[in-house]
Amino acid sequence: MSPERTDPTSSSSAPTETTGSPQQATANIRYIDHPDMLETFADSITGLMIDGQTLRIEFGVTRLDEMKQNTAITGRRYPACRLVLPPAAAVDLINRMQQIGAALTQAGVVKANPAAAPPRR
């Protein structure tokens, strides 16, 4: 199965409201791709923090030490990227991740967690 790619123009091209005037003006924002932009690989999320103004996500990458016979496997985890999002972008990320989760569940790639039964009295 190929990874699901979200359409970057779906929310970026939608009119965006601006504040400050009695008549709400809208801006038509076009998405312009940069195919030469560097990508960052991460295999874990090492930190997640909300401070009221931003959502901060720290991604990590794990590097295994040289493997030796009859010894435990060891490694190190390094920060790879820190992403800081304002509230609107954080909500957009949450909504899109829920959509991806639903698509993966529907495709049978992941199983849905059954709802926890209420405690008996």
C-alpha positions as CSV (number, residue, x, y, z in Angstrom):
1,M,0.0,0.0,0.0
2,S,1.4,3.4,-0.9
3,P,1.4,6.0,1.8
4,E,-1.6,8.3,1.7
5,R,-0.7,11.8,0.7
6,T,-2.9,14.7,1.6
7,D,-3.6,17.3,-0.9
8,P,-1.7,20.4,0.2
9,T,-4.0,22.6,-1.7
10,S,-7.1,21.4,0.1
11,S,-6.8,23.9,3.0
12,S,-4.1,26.2,1.7
13,S,-6.2,27.4,-1.3
14,A,-9.3,28.0,0.8
15,P,-10.0,31.6,1.6
16,T,-8.4,32.7,4.8
17,E,-10.1,35.2,7.1
18,T,-8.2,38.2,8.3
19,T,-9.1,40.2,11.3
20,G,-8.9,43.9,12.0
21,S,-11.8,45.4,10.0
22,P,-15.5,45.4,10.4
23,Q,-15.9,43.7,7.0
24,Q,-14.0,40.4,7.1
25,A,-11.7,40.2,4.0
26,T,-10.5,36.9,2.7
27,A,-7.2,36.0,1.0
28,N,-6.9,33.4,-1.6
29,I,-3.7,31.5,-0.7
30,R,-2.0,29.4,-3.4
31,Y,0.2,26.5,-2.6
32,I,3.5,26.5,-4.4
33,D,5.6,23.4,-4.1
34,H,9.4,23.3,-3.6
35,P,10.4,19.9,-4.9
36,D,14.1,20.6,-3.9
37,M,13.2,21.2,-0.3
38,L,15.1,18.9,2.1
39,E,13.2,16.2,4.0
40,T,13.9,15.1,7.6
41,F,13.6,11.5,8.6
42,A,12.4,10.6,12.0
43,D,11.4,7.2,13.6
44,S,10.0,8.5,16.8
45,I,8.3,11.4,18.6
46,T,10.5,12.3,21.6
47,G,8.5,15.2,22.9
48,L,5.1,16.9,22.7
49,M,4.2,20.1,24.5
50,I,1.4,22.6,24.4
51,D,2.1,25.9,26.1
52,G,-1.2,27.6,25.3
53,Q,0.1,29.4,22.3
54,T,1.9,26.7,20.3
55,L,2.1,22.9,19.9
56,R,5.7,21.8,19.9
57,I,6.6,18.4,18.5
58,E,10.1,17.0,18.7
59,F,11.0,14.2,16.3
60,G,13.8,11.8,16.9
61,V,16.0,9.4,15.0
62,T,17.4,6.2,16.6
63,R,20.9,5.0,15.8
64,L,22.0,1.6,16.9
65,D,25.5,0.9,18.2
66,E,27.7,-1.7,16.6
67,M,26.2,-5.1,17.4
68,K,28.5,-7.5,19.1
69,Q,27.9,-11.2,19.8
70,N,26.5,-12.1,23.2
71,T,25.9,-8.5,24.2
72,A,22.7,-6.5,24.5
73,I,21.7,-4.3,21.6
74,T,22.3,-0.6,22.5
75,G,21.7,2.6,20.7
76,R,21.1,6.3,21.0
77,R,18.2,8.6,20.0
78,Y,19.0,12.0,18.7
79,P,16.6,14.9,18.0
80,A,16.0,15.2,14.2
81,C,13.5,18.1,14.0
82,R,11.5,20.4,16.2
83,L,8.2,21.5,14.8
84,V,6.3,24.4,16.3
85,L,2.7,25.0,15.2
86,P,0.2,27.8,16.1
87,P,-3.2,26.6,17.3
88,A,-4.9,26.7,13.9
89,A,-2.2,24.6,12.3
90,A,-2.2,22.2,15.3
91,V,-6.0,21.6,14.9
92,D,-5.5,21.1,11.2
93,L,-2.7,18.5,12.0
94,I,-5.0,16.7,14.5
95,N,-7.9,16.6,12.0
96,R,-5.7,15.3,9.2
97,M,-4.1,12.6,11.4
98,Q,-7.6,11.5,12.4
99,Q,-8.5,11.2,8.7
100,I,-5.4,9.2,8.0
101,G,-6.1,6.9,11.0
102,A,-9.7,6.3,9.7
103,A,-8.4,5.5,6.2
104,L,-5.8,3.1,7.6
105,T,-8.5,1.4,9.8
106,Q,-10.8,1.1,6.8
107,A,-8.0,-0.4,4.7
108,G,-7.4,-2.9,7.5
109,V,-3.8,-1.7,8.1
110,V,-4.5,-0.9,11.7
111,K,-7.2,-2.2,14.1
112,A,-9.5,0.2,15.9
113,N,-9.4,0.2,19.6
114,P,-12.7,-1.0,21.0
115,A,-14.4,1.6,23.2
116,A,-13.8,1.0,26.9
117,A,-16.8,-0.3,28.7
118,P,-18.1,1.9,31.4
119,P,-17.3,0.6,34.9
120,R,-20.0,-1.6,36.5
121,R,-21.7,-0.4,39.6
